[in-house]
Amino acid sequence: MKRKYNWSVLVGAAFLMASSAIGPGFLTQTAVFTEQLGASFAFVILLSIVLDAIAQLNIWRIIAVADKPAQDIANKVFPGLGYFLSFLVFLGGLAFNIGNIAGAGLGLNVLFGISVGQGAVISAIIAIGIFIYKEAGKAMDAFAKTMGILKIFLALFIAWVSNPPLAEAAIRSVNPTQFSFTAVLTIVGGTVGGYITFSGAHRLLDARQTGIDNLSAVNKGALSAIGLASVMRLLLFIAALGVVSTGARLDPANPAASVFKLASGQFGYKVFGIVIWAAGISSVVGSAYTSVSFIKSFHPLILKYNREIIIVFILISCLIFVIIGKPIKVLLTVGAINGLILPIALGVMLVAAYRTKIVFGYKQPLWLTVAGGVVVLTMIWMGYGTIAQMLTP
């Protein structure tokens, strides 16, 4: 029987995934690689959009058809595999959440002059408030939409005032002069790696918006999420390109803040505070929700106390940041780690697409399977290239 599709939930799921992707690490990665590769980073972004879309379409469709979370699908593919996948995603989500909390704290520090630690605690309390609310799902959808729109409009403003060389960026998007395995792995990992691609798909599961009959809507949701994240990536890229093309150097301690400040002075710096707070807090919500969704089917008590576990997850992330600090290097490293998780997660989903006990009467389009397999092999190859670069003296 066809379920009536709730478009508000669909859009909310798309924004949840995009907001999960557009975190502080997303801002940092974009600024760092734009400075390293210049206009040629446009090619990396274009390549990553194609890889992101293929990965997301496969994963969202198979989860929707199976009507089960990714960890249960993985356990049906091979007993115990779901626990391994959950372990990887949960740890990756926790590491990312430390950076998300840090980014939100930095945003309040820029805006109000309070310490980054105090800002992190305040932001954690706000995120927890969303899950305490009785209608947490609806609140999460509305919050994700609001923060997503805010980030895009502010990034559009900074991209406009930075006066970027758009013609050169367009040429280099198909004819790059520089390339980096690490950049592709990190950008794809930071967009659909680890927990991120599952955030929207698991939100659709919780809202009971699944089934073969609704695959066209699932496709729209998956591609809309990639589109939103890609628009933000492009806006940040051209903003950063406008700054670095003048010969300006970004501050390695906070490269993303440098882009905004150099583009529009103190006002731009305040805009950065709003953007990184919105990025951080929305990613905290997405990361906590999705990471815990990977363990809640393992035991009835986890399902029963799902909301409380999410709150503890946020509190632990906040506590670790307050104790450790220094998130910039962590944000870059975790993006690459999530890129390494992606071929495992996507590979499992591709195998599941051909197990009738999982997908029932669903027939996976051959082109989607082949394209998914190419993404898996490409990410493994680039992961190998990245590790080889790191090991080279």
C-alpha positions as a Python dict, from the first residue, in 0.01 Angstrom:
ca = {
    (1, 'M'): (0, 0, 0),
    (2, 'K'): (135, 341, -98),
    (3, 'R'): (201, 575, 189),
    (4, 'K'): (92, 936, 148),
    (5, 'Y'): (411, 1135, 121),
    (6, 'N'): (471, 1419, 364),
    (7, 'W'): (662, 1682, 166),
    (8, 'S'): (747, 1878, 479),
    (9, 'V'): (929, 1571, 614),
    (10, 'L'): (1100, 1515, 277),
    (11, 'V'): (1229, 1873, 266),
    (12, 'G'): (1324, 1849, 633),
    (13, 'A'): (1523, 1530, 566),
    (14, 'A'): (1702, 1699, 274),
    (15, 'F'): (1789, 2000, 489),
    (16, 'L'): (1894, 1774, 779),
    (17, 'M'): (2143, 1592, 555),
    (18, 'A'): (2266, 1917, 398),
    (19, 'S'): (2292, 2089, 736),
    (20, 'S'): (2481, 1788, 873),
    (21, 'A'): (2725, 1824, 582),
    (22, 'I'): (2759, 2205, 607),
    (23, 'G'): (2931, 2209, 944),
    (24, 'P'): (3242, 2390, 1069),
    (25, 'G'): (3459, 2125, 902),
    (26, 'F'): (3288, 2200, 569),
    (27, 'L'): (3378, 2570, 605),
    (28, 'T'): (3737, 2492, 709),
    (29, 'Q'): (3795, 2232, 436),
    (30, 'T'): (3665, 2463, 163),
    (31, 'A'): (3885, 2753, 270),
    (32, 'V'): (4198, 2538, 310),
    (33, 'F'): (4169, 2358, -26),
    (34, 'T'): (4079, 2677, -213),
    (35, 'E'): (4400, 2832, -87),
    (36, 'Q'): (4598, 2521, -182),
    (37, 'L'): (4449, 2455, -528),
    (38, 'G'): (4314, 2795, -632),
    (39, 'A'): (4063, 2792, -919),
    (40, 'S'): (4143, 2423, -985),
    (41, 'F'): (3947, 2339, -669),
    (42, 'A'): (3639, 2392, -890),
    (43, 'F'): (3721, 2060, -1062),
    (44, 'V'): (3743, 1883, -724),
    (45, 'I'): (3403, 2026, -629),
    (46, 'L'): (3247, 1921, -960),
    (47, 'L'): (3388, 1568, -927),
    (48, 'S'): (3274, 1545, -566),
    (49, 'I'): (2917, 1651, -657),
    (50, 'V'): (2893, 1361, -906),
    (51, 'L'): (3034, 1112, -652),
    (52, 'D'): (2809, 1251, -376),
    (53, 'A'): (2492, 1225, -583),
    (54, 'I'): (2558, 864, -690),
    (55, 'A'): (2640, 754, -333),
    (56, 'Q'): (2340, 931, -184),
    (57, 'L'): (2091, 802, -442),
    (58, 'N'): (2199, 442, -384),
    (59, 'I'): (2194, 464, -4),
    (60, 'W'): (1865, 653, 33),
    (61, 'R'): (1681, 431, -218),
    (62, 'I'): (1796, 103, -62),
    (63, 'I'): (1714, 217, 293),
    (64, 'A'): (1371, 339, 177),
    (65, 'V'): (1292, 11, -1),
    (66, 'A'): (1423, -214, 277),
    (67, 'D'): (1239, 4, 533),
    (68, 'K'): (1520, -63, 778),
    (69, 'P'): (1812, 141, 915),
    (70, 'A'): (2152, 87, 757),
    (71, 'Q'): (2290, -121, 1046),
    (72, 'D'): (2005, -374, 1022),
    (73, 'I'): (2051, -397, 645),
    (74, 'A'): (2426, -458, 694),
    (75, 'N'): (2357, -733, 950),
    (76, 'K'): (2130, -907, 699),
    (77, 'V'): (2402, -885, 432),
    (78, 'F'): (2652, -1048, 669),
    (79, 'P'): (2595, -1120, 1039),
    (80, 'G'): (2791, -875, 1254),
    (81, 'L'): (2864, -634, 969),
    (82, 'G'): (2600, -391, 1097),
    (83, 'Y'): (2772, -370, 1435),
    (84, 'F'): (3103, -294, 1265),
    (85, 'L'): (2944, -25, 1044),
    (86, 'S'): (2768, 126, 1346),
    (87, 'F'): (3097, 137, 1537),
    (88, 'L'): (3268, 324, 1253),
    (89, 'V'): (2981, 568, 1201),
    (90, 'F'): (2922, 627, 1572),
    (91, 'L'): (3288, 706, 1641),
    (92, 'G'): (3312, 923, 1329),
    (93, 'G'): (2996, 1107, 1435),
    (94, 'L'): (3134, 1165, 1784),
    (95, 'A'): (3461, 1302, 1647),
    (96, 'F'): (3275, 1530, 1405),
    (97, 'N'): (3042, 1644, 1683),
    (98, 'I'): (3337, 1764, 1889),
    (99, 'G'): (3431, 1989, 1597),
    (100, 'N'): (3066, 2093, 1549),
    (101, 'I'): (3038, 2198, 1915),
    (102, 'A'): (3368, 2384, 1880),
    (103, 'G'): (3246, 2566, 1568),
    (104, 'A'): (2925, 2672, 1738),
    (105, 'G'): (3127, 2795, 2037),
    (106, 'L'): (3360, 2989, 1807),
    (107, 'G'): (3058, 3151, 1641),
    (108, 'L'): (2927, 3286, 1972),
    (109, 'N'): (3280, 3395, 2062),
    (110, 'V'): (3297, 3604, 1742),
    (111, 'L'): (2947, 3748, 1790),
    (112, 'F'): (2944, 3824, 2162),
    (113, 'G'): (3304, 3806, 2285),
    (114, 'I'): (3242, 3519, 2529),
    (115, 'S'): (3499, 3238, 2548),
    (116, 'V'): (3479, 2958, 2291),
    (117, 'G'): (3422, 2710, 2577),
    (118, 'Q'): (3128, 2911, 2712),
    (119, 'G'): (2986, 2940, 2361),
    (120, 'A'): (3018, 2563, 2317),
    (121, 'V'): (2825, 2497, 2638),
    (122, 'I'): (2546, 2743, 2543),
    (123, 'S'): (2521, 2587, 2195),
    (124, 'A'): (2505, 2236, 2342),
    (125, 'I'): (2218, 2346, 2568),
    (126, 'I'): (2028, 2488, 2267),
    (127, 'A'): (2078, 2162, 2071),
    (128, 'I'): (1961, 1958, 2369),
    (129, 'G'): (1651, 2178, 2392),
    (130, 'I'): (1544, 2062, 2045),
    (131, 'F'): (1546, 1697, 2160),
    (132, 'I'): (1373, 1772, 2492),
    (133, 'Y'): (1083, 1926, 2300),
    (134, 'K'): (788, 1686, 2270),
    (135, 'E'): (770, 1715, 1889),
    (136, 'A'): (1147, 1673, 1842),
    (137, 'G'): (1117, 1549, 1482),
    (138, 'K'): (918, 1851, 1367),
    (139, 'A'): (1144, 2087, 1561),
    (140, 'M'): (1451, 1929, 1403),
    (141, 'D'): (1305, 1966, 1051),
    (142, 'A'): (1213, 2332, 1107),
    (143, 'F'): (1550, 2410, 1264),
    (144, 'A'): (1742, 2241, 980),
    (145, 'K'): (1546, 2437, 716),
    (146, 'T'): (1597, 2771, 892),
    (147, 'M'): (1968, 2724, 951),
    (148, 'G'): (2024, 2594, 596),
    (149, 'I'): (1858, 2894, 433),
    (150, 'L'): (2042, 3137, 664),
    (151, 'K'): (2384, 2988, 580),
    (152, 'I'): (2322, 2997, 204),
    (153, 'F'): (2209, 3363, 197),
    (154, 'L'): (2501, 3482, 412),
    (155, 'A'): (2752, 3284, 204),
    (156, 'L'): (2596, 3435, -113),
    (157, 'F'): (2657, 3784, 27),
    (158, 'I'): (3026, 3715, 102),
    (159, 'A'): (3074, 3550, -238),
    (160, 'W'): (2934, 3862, -405),
    (161, 'V'): (3151, 4114, -216),
    (162, 'S'): (3473, 3912, -263),
    (163, 'N'): (3461, 3974, -642),
    (164, 'P'): (3591, 3628, -747),
    (165, 'P'): (3739, 3545, -1092),
    (166, 'L'): (3437, 3344, -1208),
    (167, 'A'): (3562, 3291, -1565),
    (168, 'E'): (3883, 3127, -1444),
    (169, 'A'): (3689, 2908, -1199),
    (170, 'A'): (3459, 2794, -1483),
    (171, 'I'): (3759, 2701, -1703),
    (172, 'R'): (3941, 2519, -1422),
    (173, 'S'): (3627, 2319, -1336),
    (174, 'V'): (3693, 2113, -1651),
    (175, 'N'): (4062, 2187, -1711),
    (176, 'P'): (4242, 2190, -1374),
    (177, 'T'): (4610, 2268, -1338),
    (178, 'Q'): (4632, 2107, -992),
    (179, 'F'): (4473, 1801, -831),
    (180, 'S'): (4469, 1647, -485),
    (181, 'F'): (4356, 1300, -376),
    (182, 'T'): (4326, 1429, -22),
    (183, 'A'): (4098, 1714, -130),
    (184, 'V'): (3853, 1483, -310),
    (185, 'L'): (3853, 1226, -29),
    (186, 'T'): (3801, 1495, 235),
    (187, 'I'): (3534, 1686, 43),
    (188, 'V'): (3332, 1374, -43),
    (189, 'G'): (3382, 1243, 312),
    (190, 'G'): (3271, 1577, 451),
    (191, 'T'): (2954, 1575, 237),
    (192, 'V'): (2831, 1213, 227),
    (193, 'G'): (3087, 1022, 435),
    (194, 'G'): (3036, 862, 773),
    (195, 'Y'): (2702, 944, 932),
    (196, 'I'): (2610, 1233, 700),
    (197, 'T'): (2442, 1058, 406),
    (198, 'F'): (2238, 845, 648),
    (199, 'S'): (2099, 1142, 842),
    (200, 'G'): (1822, 1223, 593),
    (201, 'A'): (1750, 858, 509),
    (202, 'H'): (1708, 763, 876),
    (203, 'R'): (1487, 1070, 928),
    (204, 'L'): (1256, 940, 652),
    (205, 'L'): (1250, 601, 826),
    (206, 'D'): (1149, 753, 1160),
    (207, 'A'): (874, 952, 989),
    (208, 'R'): (755, 634, 808),
    (209, 'Q'): (814, 791, 466),
    (210, 'T'): (947, 487, 283),
    (211, 'G'): (849, 220, 28),
    (212, 'I'): (902, 134, -340),
    (213, 'D'): (605, 347, -448),
    (214, 'N'): (768, 658, -304),
    (215, 'L'): (1110, 617, -468),
    (216, 'S'): (1060, 915, -701),
    (217, 'A'): (1009, 1137, -396),
    (218, 'V'): (1310, 977, -222),
    (219, 'N'): (1520, 1055, -533),
    (220, 'K'): (1411, 1419, -517),
    (221, 'G'): (1496, 1438, -148),
    (222, 'A'): (1839, 1280, -197),
    (223, 'L'): (1932, 1504, -490),
    (224, 'S'): (1789, 1814, -319),
    (225, 'A'): (2012, 1749, -19),
    (226, 'I'): (2322, 1718, -240),
    (227, 'G'): (2213, 2028, -430),
    (228, 'L'): (2181, 2235, -112),
    (229, 'A'): (2521, 2124, 18),
    (230, 'S'): (2680, 2181, -325),
    (231, 'V'): (2539, 2535, -358),
    (232, 'M'): (2690, 2621, -21),
    (233, 'R'): (3023, 2463, -118),
    (234, 'L'): (3036, 2661, -444),
    (235, 'L'): (2946, 2989, -271),
    (236, 'L'): (3218, 2940, -9),
    (237, 'F'): (3467, 2839, -278),
    (238, 'I'): (3411, 3147, -494),
    (239, 'A'): (3418, 3369, -184),
    (240, 'A'): (3753, 3217, -80),
    (241, 'L'): (3881, 3232, -438),
    (242, 'G'): (3800, 3603, -456),
    (243, 'V'): (4011, 3656, -144),
    (244, 'V'): (4313, 3436, -227),
    (245, 'S'): (4328, 3553, -591),
    (246, 'T'): (4431, 3897, -460),
    (247, 'G'): (4738, 3738, -300),
    (248, 'A'): (4598, 3751, 52),
    (249, 'R'): (4697, 3472, 290),
    (250, 'L'): (4446, 3296, 512),
    (251, 'D'): (4512, 3260, 883),
    (252, 'P'): (4600, 2889, 937),
    (253, 'A'): (4452, 2908, 1287),
    (254, 'N'): (4110, 2989, 1138),
    (255, 'P'): (4113, 2989, 756),
    (256, 'A'): (3735, 3016, 713),
    (257, 'A'): (3716, 3327, 934),
    (258, 'S'): (3992, 3484, 724),
    (259, 'V'): (3780, 3453, 409),
    (260, 'F'): (3491, 3646, 560),
    (261, 'K'): (3708, 3907, 729),
    (262, 'L'): (3928, 3975, 426),
    (263, 'A'): (3620, 3994, 202),
    (264, 'S'): (3417, 4235, 413),
    (265, 'G'): (3620, 4358, 711),
    (266, 'Q'): (3477, 4348, 1063),
    (267, 'F'): (3122, 4316, 931),
    (268, 'G'): (3229, 4007, 735),
    (269, 'Y'): (3387, 3868, 1050),
    (270, 'K'): (3054, 3904, 1232),
    (271, 'V'): (2878, 3735, 938),
    (272, 'F'): (3128, 3450, 977),
    (273, 'G'): (3026, 3424, 1343),
    (274, 'I'): (2662, 3376, 1242),
    (275, 'V'): (2748, 3128, 964),
    (276, 'I'): (2979, 2910, 1172),
    (277, 'W'): (2735, 2910, 1464),
    (278, 'A'): (2450, 2808, 1233),
    (279, 'A'): (2678, 2547, 1073),
    (280, 'G'): (2795, 2414, 1407),
    (281, 'I'): (2461, 2394, 1586),
    (282, 'S'): (2273, 2238, 1292),
    (283, 'S'): (2550, 1980, 1248),
    (284, 'V'): (2540, 1901, 1621),
    (285, 'V'): (2170, 1818, 1584),
    (286, 'G'): (2222, 1610, 1267),
    (287, 'S'): (2529, 1427, 1395),
    (288, 'A'): (2380, 1338, 1734),
    (289, 'Y'): (2050, 1222, 1584),
    (290, 'T'): (2210, 1006, 1314),
    (291, 'S'): (2493, 860, 1523),
    (292, 'V'): (2246, 737, 1786),
    (293, 'S'): (2010, 609, 1512),
    (294, 'F'): (2287, 360, 1426),
    (295, 'I'): (2262, 186, 1763),
    (296, 'K'): (1898, 224, 1867),
    (297, 'S'): (1781, -94, 1689),
    (298, 'F'): (2030, -312, 1878),
    (299, 'H'): (1843, -320, 2209),
    (300, 'P'): (1492, -224, 2327),
    (301, 'L'): (1638, -6, 2605),
    (302, 'I'): (1836, 200, 2353),
    (303, 'L'): (1518, 255, 2153),
    (304, 'K'): (1321, 341, 2468),
    (305, 'Y'): (1577, 596, 2587),
    (306, 'N'): (1676, 719, 2240),
    (307, 'R'): (1619, 1087, 2324),
    (308, 'E'): (1814, 1066, 2651),
    (309, 'I'): (2107, 893, 2476),
    (310, 'I'): (2115, 1169, 2211),
    (311, 'I'): (2135, 1428, 2491),
    (312, 'V'): (2421, 1239, 2659),
    (313, 'F'): (2597, 1214, 2321),
    (314, 'I'): (2584, 1595, 2287),
    (315, 'L'): (2702, 1646, 2645),
    (316, 'I'): (2999, 1410, 2599),
    (317, 'S'): (3097, 1587, 2274),
    (318, 'C'): (3084, 1922, 2453),
    (319, 'L'): (3284, 1795, 2752),
    (320, 'I'): (3558, 1648, 2531),
    (321, 'F'): (3593, 1976, 2341),
    (322, 'V'): (3607, 2185, 2659),
    (323, 'I'): (3887, 1957, 2786),
    (324, 'I'): (4083, 1918, 2459),
    (325, 'G'): (4006, 2216, 2228),
    (326, 'K'): (4202, 2282, 1904),
    (327, 'P'): (3945, 2160, 1648),
    (328, 'I'): (4089, 2279, 1313),
    (329, 'K'): (4319, 1980, 1253),
    (330, 'V'): (4051, 1741, 1383),
    (331, 'L'): (3796, 1881, 1135),
    (332, 'L'): (4023, 1814, 838),
    (333, 'T'): (4131, 1469, 959),
    (334, 'V'): (3779, 1346, 1037),
    (335, 'G'): (3658, 1450, 691),
    (336, 'A'): (3919, 1221, 539),
    (337, 'I'): (3831, 939, 781),
    (338, 'N'): (3464, 967, 687),
    (339, 'G'): (3572, 946, 323),
    (340, 'L'): (3733, 611, 402),
    (341, 'I'): (3412, 490, 572),
    (342, 'L'): (3201, 572, 264),
    (343, 'P'): (3316, 286, 35),
    (344, 'I'): (3241, 35, 312),
    (345, 'A'): (2892, 176, 375),
    (346, 'L'): (2807, 217, 7),
    (347, 'G'): (2950, -126, -81),
    (348, 'V'): (2724, -289, 179),
    (349, 'M'): (2419, -108, 39),
    (350, 'L'): (2500, -218, -318),
    (351, 'V'): (2519, -584, -210),
    (352, 'A'): (2192, -544, -16),
    (353, 'A'): (2019, -415, -332),
    (354, 'Y'): (2040, -769, -474),
    (355, 'R'): (1920, -959, -168),
    (356, 'T'): (1548, -1024, -211),
    (357, 'K'): (1503, -1092, 161),
    (358, 'I'): (1610, -730, 217),
    (359, 'V'): (1460, -537, -76),
    (360, 'F'): (1174, -777, -163),
    (361, 'G'): (1046, -703, -518),
    (362, 'Y'): (1268, -401, -581),
    (363, 'K'): (1484, -411, -897),
    (364, 'Q'): (1792, -191, -867),
    (365, 'P'): (1867, 0, -1194),
    (366, 'L'): (2186, -144, -1343),
    (367, 'W'): (2331, 201, -1421),
    (368, 'L'): (2293, 301, -1054),
    (369, 'T'): (2471, -14, -935),
    (370, 'V'): (2755, 33, -1186),
    (371, 'A'): (2790, 401, -1095),
    (372, 'G'): (2786, 311, -726),
    (373, 'G'): (3056, 50, -781),
    (374, 'V'): (3269, 312, -959),
    (375, 'V'): (3230, 543, -657),
    (376, 'V'): (3337, 263, -421),
    (377, 'L'): (3647, 185, -629),
    (378, 'T'): (3728, 556, -676),
    (379, 'M'): (3709, 626, -301),
    (380, 'I'): (3925, 323, -224),
    (381, 'W'): (4179, 438, -484),
    (382, 'M'): (4181, 793, -351),
    (383, 'G'): (4200, 667, 5),
    (384, 'Y'): (4508, 465, -92),
    (385, 'G'): (4654, 772, -266),
    (386, 'T'): (4593, 988, 40),
    (387, 'I'): (4753, 738, 278),
    (388, 'A'): (5049, 701, 40),
    (389, 'Q'): (5093, 1081, 37),
    (390, 'M'): (5083, 1090, 417),
    (391, 'L'): (5345, 816, 445),
    (392, 'T'): (5579, 972, 190),
    (393, 'P'): (5864, 1148, 374),
}
